[in-house]
């Protein structure tokens, strides 16, 4: 993207995640070989924002340590007083009251850079103060519902706990990602009350505030609903892992790798796989492994931080760690090789 001197990103990562039933902060749970928060930061990086701010709170020391590899500024939400309050905590770092602020949650590891960039460009093109990302779900339970007028403009967002029976029938949901003009964002949040079931400052209330001021609130509807899956339970954690695994495997197959059962094949992002490699079901490749051209990995092979040169055959249910296998060699089935 072009010059982003007036573009900032806020990632909300302060929540406890009680539905995860865990002593670990939700955003630190691993999805496809990395904490879910890392996937969000990786997705926003290509947007080139002037500032990226993570709002942390629960287990803030652990979350801060995990963010060491990223160029991200941190602010602390001392009390869990709602998403709107979390955004206000970032105001001193954002500083400038001009430009656009993109807000998203640290528990959406499936979001893709392309969708975020398209939303940002649409926001700039429409010229309004606020754009909301939405999608349509078969089962919208637990998500805020989008209330729209006949022209398709967003009127308000109603949280699940505050929704009426009729509103709960709406299948278009709030994806929890926003582009907001900075001056409107912070001025509005300071006026938001806590008259709701949670007694919190809801970020979503700025939508109704915008419409009350006769502003047009735009929506960017992401076509692939799985992109905005919020991970709030171990079940959703598994769903997110599966989707990221399949994205990786689809890309490898398009690049010339044969997989007989992609659903049971797991290849970490750092692994390099050469042309015409054949991978049988149940193979797991992790670390910084390299698989050369024309290798064959039979069922159940597990490999970590290994280098296979070209034309290597690895027999079924072998375990290799830190090994280098020369060109044309065969590793017998059920072998254990560890350096």
Helices and strands as residue ranges (DSSP letters): E 7-13, G 18-20, G 26-28, E 30-31, E 34-35, H 36-45, E 51-56, H 60-66, E 73-76, H 83-89, H 91-94, E 100-105, H 113-126, E 130-136, E 145-148, E 154-158, G 160-162, G 167-169, E 172-181, H 182-189, H 205-212, E 218-221, G 225-228, H 234-254, E 258-259, G 262-264, E 266-267, E 272-273, E 278-279, E 284-286, E 290-291, E 296-297, E 302-304, E 307-308, E 313-314, E 319-321, E 324-325, E 330-331, E 336-338
